[in-house]
Amino acid sequence: MSNKHVYFFGGKSADGNGKMKDLLGGKGANLAEMCLIGLPVPAGFTITTEVCNYYTANNKQYPKDLRAEVEAAMRQTEQVMGAKFGDAKNPLLVSCRSGARVSMPGMMDTVLNIGLNESTLKGLIESTGNERFAWDSYRRFVQMYGDVVLDLKPTSKTEIDPFEKILEELKHERNVHLDTDLSVKDLQELVKRFKKAVREKKGKEFPEDPMEQMWGAVAAVFASWNNERAIVYRRQYGYPHEWGTAANICSMVFGNMGDDSGTGVAFTRDPATGENVFYGEYLINAQGEDVVAGIRTPKKIAELEKEMPEAFSQLMSVRQILEKHYRDVQDIEFTIQKGKLWMLQTRNGKRTGFAAVRFAVDMVEEGLITRDEALSAGRIPPDDLNQLLQPIFDPEAKRKASVLAKGINAGPGAASGKIMFFADDAEAYVNKHGKGVILVRRETSPEDIRGMQAADGILTAFGGASSHAALVSRQMGKVCVVGCQDLVINYDTRTVTVKGVTLKEGDDISIDGFTGEVMQGKVATKPSEVVQVLISKTLKPEQSRVYQQFAKLMEWADSVRQLRVRTNADQPDQAEQAMAFGAEGIGLCRTEHMFFGHIREMREMILAETSEARLIALAKLLPFQREDFYGLFKAMKGYPVTIRTLDPPLHEFLPHDPKGQAEVAKDMGVSVEKIAERVKSLHEFNPMLGFRGCRLGVVFPAITAMQARAIFEAACQLKLEGHTVTPEIMIPLVAFLPELQAQARIVREVAEKVFTEKQVRVDYLIGTMIELPRACIAADQIAREAQFFSFGTNDLTQTGLGMSRDDYGSFIRHYTEHDIVPRDPFQTIDFDGIGGLMKIGVEKGRHTKHDLKIGICGEHGGDPDSVKFCHAIGLNYVSCSPFRVPIARLAAAQAALGK
Amino acid sequence: MSNKHVYFFGGKSADGNGKMKDLLGGKGANLAEMCLIGLPVPAGFTITTEVCNYYTANNKQYPKDLRAEVEAAMRQTEQVMGAKFGDAKNPLLVSCRSGARVSMPGMMDTVLNIGLNESTLKGLIESTGNERFAWDSYRRFVQMYGDVVLDLKPTSKTEIDPFEKILEELKHERNVHLDTDLSVKDLQELVKRFKKAVREKKGKEFPEDPMEQMWGAVAAVFASWNNERAIVYRRQYGYPHEWGTAANICSMVFGNMGDDSGTGVAFTRDPATGENVFYGEYLINAQGEDVVAGIRTPKKIAELEKEMPEAFSQLMSVRQILEKHYRDVQDIEFTIQKGKLWMLQTRNGKRTGFAAVRFAVDMVEEGLITRDEALSAGRIPPDDLNQLLQPIFDPEAKRKASVLAKGINAGPGAASGKIMFFADDAEAYVNKHGKGVILVRRETSPEDIRGMQAADGILTAFGGASSHAALVSRQMGKVCVVGCQDLVINYDTRTVTVKGVTLKEGDDISIDGFTGEVMQGKVATKPSEVVQVLISKTLKPEQSRVYQQFAKLMEWADSVRQLRVRTNADQPDQAEQAMAFGAEGIGLCRTEHMFFGHIREMREMILAETSEARLIALAKLLPFQREDFYGLFKAMKGYPVTIRTLDPPLHEFLPHDPKGQAEVAKDMGVSVEKIAERVKSLHEFNPMLGFRGCRLGVVFPAITAMQARAIFEAACQLKLEGHTVTPEIMIPLVAFLPELQAQARIVREVAEKVFTEKQVRVDYLIGTMIELPRACIAADQIAREAQFFSFGTNDLTQTGLGMSRDDYGSFIRHYTEHDIVPRDPFQTIDFDGIGGLMKIGVEKGRHTKHDLKIGICGEHGGDPDSVKFCHAIGLNYVSCSPFRVPIARLAAAQAALGK
């Protein structure tokens, strides 16, 4: 821990700077940075994240020098602001704000107007000449402090906030409707009653000493790092709990001092579409929290030009300075106090996938950033590309749909689903049905995070493009429409009424995040623009700006990445899709999918009681397999095609219910008992660890021989027709070298026979899946036979962790929520464990064959962090599902750039 | 490959010696050695095992210098024997015998009397003056050569041997019953007909050229290395196929030259009981094969003293020379030709476990060998100790049993089971029922190997203590009675009749391998002498010689071994047994076995719907667990007791059938539907990889807390009563450090609470099972929390190989029979794979804590080869079931001695 705990900023100087996010948090670092580049920032100081961690680890004690450092920084602040903290004449008020290394919107606490008491209140009245403003500020301060620091919160979901209750009572007594209708006297009465409530509920007086107030706020901010929603949020995004938050003490400036004052938030460009327009909103005569909370719907930023031309022009200049300085789109908060602009915050703006791509490509073209910078994960998290590939509403269907209302398009995309009004209902529905919910709320708050995560889309009645709902949805890549004021939501009856139409919980609704439209029922979707250009060819490249920018980005990514990207596909159409998305081969063709298409013959093969009968059934399957491979090879135009021989346990092909068994029995002309008996005899206690993979081919070599024949007959035919074919035959579930040797021998023998028959030769490889821990440990032996390795990380994760993907649901959520595992190991490779096995496999394999080609074909091949890991351990390629191919290409580029 | 391919021996010189078994095979090396120490050996030469391997690898070609070397060696042989190979006057005849590095009795081929043809036959008649002997030898030669080299064998099991058929036909024509009744003319006719059969079936003449005959025999011997039964045999004993066999060309000497000739086999001590008496049998006027084949029952060796006092005295002197020279019990073959003794073979004698222990202890006491030598695995394979621990017949029950007959006690022990007459029936029965067969045969042959392996005991009507049945049974440690001549076995009716009693296939029979008694029905057993002394205390140490020798050997083993030996036990009586067998602690107490004893409360806990209800049910289980631990700790007298917290999936405690569910529902006062639903919800696709192990305790910490409380309450109580207690708490199925941390925290908290309540502290350790591949890979992390590791090699093998112990039966036999795996990985650790993971675990664990205590508690802990592996990788202890403890102690000693 360093000696310096407090960093001053203000005027045009600062102790810290924008690079010091780890120590000062994002907010603190950027406040310092803005001071250094001459922007108007209310002076203040940052107490470091290290102090937060010290405070947590040392039973809520502070480092001993802290108090002196804080007092010194407060003196500097007073000097710059020309006011004095706690002074009865010209009092300085401050806010205390949390600020972690990354933005965690709304997750932690803030206290405003610290320093107000009976004595400074008078000074505030004197210095502002506005008694009502002063009393209203005091009233707000006592309420907020009581809530955040003194913890006077509702104790249950149904209970009303105790301060709101007092407020409502007083309004009722005075017979007024709006807060603003309350007189100064009323506000004084309110403060009295608030303080009384504190006394009664907490058994102590509301603190009058400004320094005591400040320290209370600092403690509350530090404690809020470990509140439940912050923990859940960090877990969701994989941020370590060890980071801690800084506490920022900032001089207060007031947007609520009258109609020459205001407050707002803005993005330097449109964070939803990426368009290069100033994008934001503001409220006149309001405090900052009012805009974000989404309770009052603010005005669009463009209107500020008319209302306060001078302030607007200052803001436009700030916009330019910031983008040029930070070389990225900024998300800013500002306050105008009596015509003067103050900057309260800047940070890189969260953005949709659409915006991320457009920002990056535009900024390269504007000369602001390089191509390598454009590709960085900070600018474009690879998963966000997914948004460009997701379906959009079919215009035809939309035309016929009943558009109920239009809100603000805050998160692009098309989403349909059942209306749910409460986050926990949304979560429960999705846990049960997998997907299909639109969360409909007046506004959202941090408590709703998990429900938002579960929902396909979010629709709110209030709030603007910078509201909580909008910010969080964009970050999560959810379809989102906010501020749809025509919605009348009744939480009690669980209904929403729009222009006379009333929808209940569970009714279908559709929202268009591109246009803000809200439609009744489920509206049909169609492919995204990118998919229309690449796959369905219903759009020409020049008709789609989104496609063009996407294509440019992909081209840049391809020029730097070292990992090849293949796809997992077993149908010609899938293969073609993947090629369109940039796949450079098939990394995994699961032949069992083909067998399911010829289930009758497959069952005959399984039920065969002699090897002769098995051969006859296999002979029937041969032409189907040959045809399948022919189509696939042809579609892949000479790119390598990795074909995995039969893998799943045989009982997967047989029916397990009496009815199904009766059908099969009839179909095959054998007794039901025989089918039932065979199914029973194939039953396994742990099929994942049973008679499957190469074990099938080792015990029944005729199956492997048939598959090999189908592959080589198809390949030879194509070669004779003038095509190039590159088959790579992959033997699954190998643990022991002799398994691979036995299977390879069969494949080679069949190959030679077919080459002789067809009078043509085809180059091919024989390799193996590395999907068992033993295969990693014995990779040096296995590499003696294998011409390539492909990590099957699904099974490697299952066996390496002893964790079945079908069964781990009963404990994995407990595990992730209690930090037993850093994240779901089936989504991102468990680097320390499974990754360790992979490293051993790579090292040992290449020890035997130094240029051994190694890839990955588990689901992890499309997960960006896993792709980067694969790059780091020296794999040659990743393979993933067709729609993940662009994501893997970008992730591979980021890995190569070390970003 | 070396340049020298042929090693001469004869007179008192030899090119090779007894140490050259790898190159010359056991037989060849020992023939050379016997020459060197001056024993009478018929001269000859050995063609090396390298030539066999060359021949196999090079498409049946020999190294180019071989022919010249063989011819030179033949000249030397002729010189020593004073006769000439192929000579018409004084012909030398030779045998060609296989001989691998280890003895593989009856598995490979032999040809006798090579060199006989129409011309040399005359010389033989002249030189021996015995026309009938010469013609009988020729008849035998043609028959044997036709069978072995020319491959004129029956083509199906029902077909009669073609030569035997001709012989029977001729005897029928001549109206005689015995071979010996045939005249010289008849024998001449027989040879004619044999040669005609060869011509007809093989399309070529029987070879007349002696050298051609010899090369044919050599090729047949080399080829027999790869016949099916030899392969099966090697696989069973784990001998590599790469060894190859040598071919030994030895001058023929004849035991069938009249009543002054004979042949026999003997052991220098009794190989069944170990007693120091000369033990063997012989036949007058016979060739060696007649003794081993078990068709004529030979005389006991003691009778030779009366029949041929001079030859017997020579033999007794050879016995002493050999034991002194080889320092181990020898198994010899000899022939007496016209009164002169010739030694045909010597090798270390195969022995029962009883004999092995007695030989070793006696020889140390005789000053012949050292204690370290006595302990070597070559003398006492640890598994053989098992025989000393197996039950014997209860004398009380035996007295009442009907003793049908008495044979020769060839393999000690007590065995009861169903009568089976055919090896494949025995195998099939055991595959289905697990055990319980007595194989009853006239005699056994190498084809019966698998049936013998499957059977609990072997009973034959013919053959002596050196017959195939006796030799193989002793090697396998099977109970065996041979030469029980009162048995009349009818293979057709599948019955055996003994003194008027007829038993059918499937009837129960009992055989006593100590006494040779055969009894009807199943006779009750009682513990072995060793067990009677140690466990049931019904015998005093001084009453049992077997026990005393066993104890002495164990004491020697303990004085050299470095590995500690613990036991797997969860009941006080098991623990006491294991202590008596020398266990130094409990390495695995499975607490779930205790839960099965209180299944009602366990089910209540599982079916609990709230944590309150679960706590109530756990509180009911607490006193039971405490009592169980109290008993176990007390029994272990201060030795460490490793207690594994709850491990199996919860559904194992619930009934899966409707009837059982109805009972539970009634019992617990809940609806059947609820029980059924809960059972269903706990169902898992791969329970081995599911919600079990520490995952239960992590999600339901109250279970771990209850178990910890039971442990510490019991431990504290015992300590207060003045006992020493050393609990080691072991958390199962840990993959991630935080799992162990979470469980350890609970255990420590409970411990502190109990210590405060009881006002006493108990030292304890917290460690973990290492039974998942990830635990090995992340052992450095896990060791930060773990105070000890214990490898759970059952689960580590299941996950590391992706092979379920419950399901691998469908392919493992194919795997072992086709050399895909060297042996069953659940019996002996898969050194390259699972062993590799263990090594990583040890290295990483000790990297974090250099003195980390590491053990093993999987079934492998009682497997001698696995114990040696554990020693090699530096484990501190092994843990196994009580009856395996002595075996593990001996194996640990052998590991420490590097033997």
Interface residues (C-beta under 8 A of the other chain):
Chain A: E684 F685 N686 P687 M688 L689 G690 F691 G693 R695 V698 V699 L733 A735 F736 P738 E739 A742 E771 L772 P773 R774 I777 A778 Q781 D795 Q798 T799 G800 L801 G802 M803 S804 D806 D807 Y808 S810 F811 H814 Y815 H818 D819 I820 V821 D830 D832 G833 I834 G836 L837 I840
Chain B: E684 F685 N686 P687 M688 L689 G690 F691 G693 R695 V698 V699 L733 A735 F736 P738 E739 A742 E771 L772 P773 R774 I777 A778 Q781 D795 Q798 T799 G800 L801 G802 M803 S804 D806 D807 Y808 S810 F811 H814 Y815 H818 D819 I820 V821 D830 D832 G833 I834 G836 L837 I840
